[in-house]
Each structure stands twice: as C-alpha cells, then as structure tokens.
Amino acid sequence: MSVGTELLNEIERVSAKRERWRGYCKDTPSLAPGMQPAMLMMGMAIDAAKKAIADNDAVASIRALESLRGFDSDD
C-alpha cells in the first residue's frame, strides 16, 4: 500500500475515534476535561495530514502518517 493510501486510512481511523470521543463527552460531560487535550492533538494531527496531502509533500506525509499511527484504536 502506498503512503498516500495509508495516510487516508489513518485520517479516517483517527477522525472516527475523535468523533466517538466527542460523543462520549457529550453523553458524560465529566469526561471532557480528561479527553479534550487528546482530541485536540488528534485534530492537529489530522489537519497536518490533510495539509501534507494538499501540498503533495512526501516528507510531511510520512511524518503525518507516523503521528496518526501514534493514536491507538482503543477507546
């Protein structure tokens, strides 16, 4: 699989996790203070990945891929 394909898959995976966490925070507001910093970091990593793709920057894409892979799939 290419870096571009992997990057798109990781953007989708981490975006889905962030959305689940947003739902958890909405359902249980007391979770928000502990989860918001991680959700912010996920958003920054997703934005960096999207920018790398838009800029067609191979090095930034590889860095973004590694950053997104740092977020596990566990909730």
PyMOL commands that place a pseudoatom at each C-alpha (Angstrom):
pseudoatom trace, name=CA, resn=MET, resi=1, chain=A, elem=C, hetatm=0, pos=[0.000, 0.000, 0.000]
pseudoatom trace, name=CA, resn=SER, resi=2, chain=A, elem=C, hetatm=0, pos=[1.242, 3.498, -0.763]
pseudoatom trace, name=CA, resn=VAL, resi=3, chain=A, elem=C, hetatm=0, pos=[1.937, 6.195, 1.814]
pseudoatom trace, name=CA, resn=GLY, resi=4, chain=A, elem=C, hetatm=0, pos=[-0.951, 8.217, 0.403]
pseudoatom trace, name=CA, resn=THR, resi=5, chain=A, elem=C, hetatm=0, pos=[-3.414, 5.359, 0.811]
pseudoatom trace, name=CA, resn=GLU, resi=6, chain=A, elem=C, hetatm=0, pos=[-2.155, 4.594, 4.315]
pseudoatom trace, name=CA, resn=LEU, resi=7, chain=A, elem=C, hetatm=0, pos=[-2.407, 8.269, 5.229]
pseudoatom trace, name=CA, resn=LEU, resi=8, chain=A, elem=C, hetatm=0, pos=[-6.013, 8.481, 4.058]
pseudoatom trace, name=CA, resn=ASN, resi=9, chain=A, elem=C, hetatm=0, pos=[-6.852, 5.331, 6.036]
pseudoatom trace, name=CA, resn=GLU, resi=10, chain=A, elem=C, hetatm=0, pos=[-5.260, 6.764, 9.170]
pseudoatom trace, name=CA, resn=ILE, resi=11, chain=A, elem=C, hetatm=0, pos=[-7.056, 10.092, 8.761]
pseudoatom trace, name=CA, resn=GLU, resi=12, chain=A, elem=C, hetatm=0, pos=[-10.338, 8.186, 8.574]
pseudoatom trace, name=CA, resn=ARG, resi=13, chain=A, elem=C, hetatm=0, pos=[-9.495, 5.964, 11.578]
pseudoatom trace, name=CA, resn=VAL, resi=14, chain=A, elem=C, hetatm=0, pos=[-8.378, 8.790, 13.864]
pseudoatom trace, name=CA, resn=SER, resi=15, chain=A, elem=C, hetatm=0, pos=[-11.246, 11.035, 12.752]
pseudoatom trace, name=CA, resn=ALA, resi=16, chain=A, elem=C, hetatm=0, pos=[-13.708, 8.279, 13.671]
pseudoatom trace, name=CA, resn=LYS, resi=17, chain=A, elem=C, hetatm=0, pos=[-12.081, 7.887, 17.083]
pseudoatom trace, name=CA, resn=ARG, resi=18, chain=A, elem=C, hetatm=0, pos=[-12.237, 11.631, 17.705]
pseudoatom trace, name=CA, resn=GLU, resi=19, chain=A, elem=C, hetatm=0, pos=[-15.937, 11.658, 16.794]
pseudoatom trace, name=CA, resn=ARG, resi=20, chain=A, elem=C, hetatm=0, pos=[-16.630, 8.758, 19.169]
pseudoatom trace, name=CA, resn=TRP, resi=21, chain=A, elem=C, hetatm=0, pos=[-14.833, 10.618, 21.939]
pseudoatom trace, name=CA, resn=ARG, resi=22, chain=A, elem=C, hetatm=0, pos=[-16.847, 13.762, 21.211]
pseudoatom trace, name=CA, resn=GLY, resi=23, chain=A, elem=C, hetatm=0, pos=[-19.966, 11.656, 21.668]
pseudoatom trace, name=CA, resn=TYR, resi=24, chain=A, elem=C, hetatm=0, pos=[-18.670, 10.276, 24.974]
pseudoatom trace, name=CA, resn=CYS, resi=25, chain=A, elem=C, hetatm=0, pos=[-18.004, 13.813, 26.193]
pseudoatom trace, name=CA, resn=LYS, resi=26, chain=A, elem=C, hetatm=0, pos=[-21.480, 14.930, 25.145]
pseudoatom trace, name=CA, resn=ASP, resi=27, chain=A, elem=C, hetatm=0, pos=[-23.080, 11.960, 26.905]
pseudoatom trace, name=CA, resn=THR, resi=28, chain=A, elem=C, hetatm=0, pos=[-20.880, 12.250, 30.012]
pseudoatom trace, name=CA, resn=PRO, resi=29, chain=A, elem=C, hetatm=0, pos=[-19.622, 15.839, 30.382]
pseudoatom trace, name=CA, resn=SER, resi=30, chain=A, elem=C, hetatm=0, pos=[-17.377, 14.932, 33.309]
pseudoatom trace, name=CA, resn=LEU, resi=31, chain=A, elem=C, hetatm=0, pos=[-15.126, 13.038, 30.842]
pseudoatom trace, name=CA, resn=ALA, resi=32, chain=A, elem=C, hetatm=0, pos=[-14.444, 16.143, 28.750]
pseudoatom trace, name=CA, resn=PRO, resi=33, chain=A, elem=C, hetatm=0, pos=[-11.593, 17.673, 30.781]
pseudoatom trace, name=CA, resn=GLY, resi=34, chain=A, elem=C, hetatm=0, pos=[-9.560, 14.485, 30.526]
pseudoatom trace, name=CA, resn=MET, resi=35, chain=A, elem=C, hetatm=0, pos=[-10.351, 13.792, 26.877]
pseudoatom trace, name=CA, resn=GLN, resi=36, chain=A, elem=C, hetatm=0, pos=[-10.195, 17.258, 25.330]
pseudoatom trace, name=CA, resn=PRO, resi=37, chain=A, elem=C, hetatm=0, pos=[-6.383, 17.521, 25.189]
pseudoatom trace, name=CA, resn=ALA, resi=38, chain=A, elem=C, hetatm=0, pos=[-6.137, 14.214, 23.317]
pseudoatom trace, name=CA, resn=MET, resi=39, chain=A, elem=C, hetatm=0, pos=[-8.956, 15.222, 20.958]
pseudoatom trace, name=CA, resn=LEU, resi=40, chain=A, elem=C, hetatm=0, pos=[-7.141, 18.476, 20.266]
pseudoatom trace, name=CA, resn=MET, resi=41, chain=A, elem=C, hetatm=0, pos=[-3.956, 16.555, 19.462]
pseudoatom trace, name=CA, resn=MET, resi=42, chain=A, elem=C, hetatm=0, pos=[-5.916, 14.241, 17.148]
pseudoatom trace, name=CA, resn=GLY, resi=43, chain=A, elem=C, hetatm=0, pos=[-7.325, 17.264, 15.343]
pseudoatom trace, name=CA, resn=MET, resi=44, chain=A, elem=C, hetatm=0, pos=[-3.885, 18.789, 14.912]
pseudoatom trace, name=CA, resn=ALA, resi=45, chain=A, elem=C, hetatm=0, pos=[-2.514, 15.511, 13.522]
pseudoatom trace, name=CA, resn=ILE, resi=46, chain=A, elem=C, hetatm=0, pos=[-5.463, 15.184, 11.127]
pseudoatom trace, name=CA, resn=ASP, resi=47, chain=A, elem=C, hetatm=0, pos=[-5.010, 18.776, 9.940]
pseudoatom trace, name=CA, resn=ALA, resi=48, chain=A, elem=C, hetatm=0, pos=[-1.279, 18.217, 9.389]
pseudoatom trace, name=CA, resn=ALA, resi=49, chain=A, elem=C, hetatm=0, pos=[-2.021, 15.092, 7.363]
pseudoatom trace, name=CA, resn=LYS, resi=50, chain=A, elem=C, hetatm=0, pos=[-4.571, 16.896, 5.205]
pseudoatom trace, name=CA, resn=LYS, resi=51, chain=A, elem=C, hetatm=0, pos=[-2.121, 19.729, 4.608]
pseudoatom trace, name=CA, resn=ALA, resi=52, chain=A, elem=C, hetatm=0, pos=[0.627, 17.283, 3.640]
pseudoatom trace, name=CA, resn=ILE, resi=53, chain=A, elem=C, hetatm=0, pos=[-1.698, 15.713, 1.087]
pseudoatom trace, name=CA, resn=ALA, resi=54, chain=A, elem=C, hetatm=0, pos=[-2.829, 19.090, -0.263]
pseudoatom trace, name=CA, resn=ASP, resi=55, chain=A, elem=C, hetatm=0, pos=[0.776, 20.269, -0.565]
pseudoatom trace, name=CA, resn=ASN, resi=56, chain=A, elem=C, hetatm=0, pos=[1.839, 16.953, -2.149]
pseudoatom trace, name=CA, resn=ASP, resi=57, chain=A, elem=C, hetatm=0, pos=[4.672, 16.881, 0.397]
pseudoatom trace, name=CA, resn=ALA, resi=58, chain=A, elem=C, hetatm=0, pos=[6.085, 13.362, 0.709]
pseudoatom trace, name=CA, resn=VAL, resi=59, chain=A, elem=C, hetatm=0, pos=[8.186, 14.052, 3.797]
pseudoatom trace, name=CA, resn=ALA, resi=60, chain=A, elem=C, hetatm=0, pos=[5.333, 15.760, 5.639]
pseudoatom trace, name=CA, resn=SER, resi=61, chain=A, elem=C, hetatm=0, pos=[3.046, 12.887, 4.626]
pseudoatom trace, name=CA, resn=ILE, resi=62, chain=A, elem=C, hetatm=0, pos=[5.369, 10.325, 6.183]
pseudoatom trace, name=CA, resn=ARG, resi=63, chain=A, elem=C, hetatm=0, pos=[5.624, 12.399, 9.371]
pseudoatom trace, name=CA, resn=ALA, resi=64, chain=A, elem=C, hetatm=0, pos=[1.849, 12.812, 9.492]
pseudoatom trace, name=CA, resn=LEU, resi=65, chain=A, elem=C, hetatm=0, pos=[1.354, 9.091, 8.968]
pseudoatom trace, name=CA, resn=GLU, resi=66, chain=A, elem=C, hetatm=0, pos=[3.618, 8.280, 11.886]
pseudoatom trace, name=CA, resn=SER, resi=67, chain=A, elem=C, hetatm=0, pos=[1.854, 10.852, 14.041]
pseudoatom trace, name=CA, resn=LEU, resi=68, chain=A, elem=C, hetatm=0, pos=[-1.578, 9.404, 13.275]
pseudoatom trace, name=CA, resn=ARG, resi=69, chain=A, elem=C, hetatm=0, pos=[-0.352, 5.875, 13.902]
pseudoatom trace, name=CA, resn=GLY, resi=70, chain=A, elem=C, hetatm=0, pos=[0.557, 7.034, 17.406]
pseudoatom trace, name=CA, resn=PHE, resi=71, chain=A, elem=C, hetatm=0, pos=[-3.151, 7.092, 18.294]
pseudoatom trace, name=CA, resn=ASP, resi=72, chain=A, elem=C, hetatm=0, pos=[-4.380, 3.643, 19.203]
pseudoatom trace, name=CA, resn=SER, resi=73, chain=A, elem=C, hetatm=0, pos=[-7.775, 2.321, 18.196]
pseudoatom trace, name=CA, resn=ASP, resi=74, chain=A, elem=C, hetatm=0, pos=[-8.900, 1.663, 21.756]
pseudoatom trace, name=CA, resn=ASP, resi=75, chain=A, elem=C, hetatm=0, pos=[-11.472, 3.848, 23.389]
for i in range(1, 75): cmd.bond("trace and resi %d" % i, "trace and resi %d" % (i + 1))
show_as sticks, trace
zoom trace
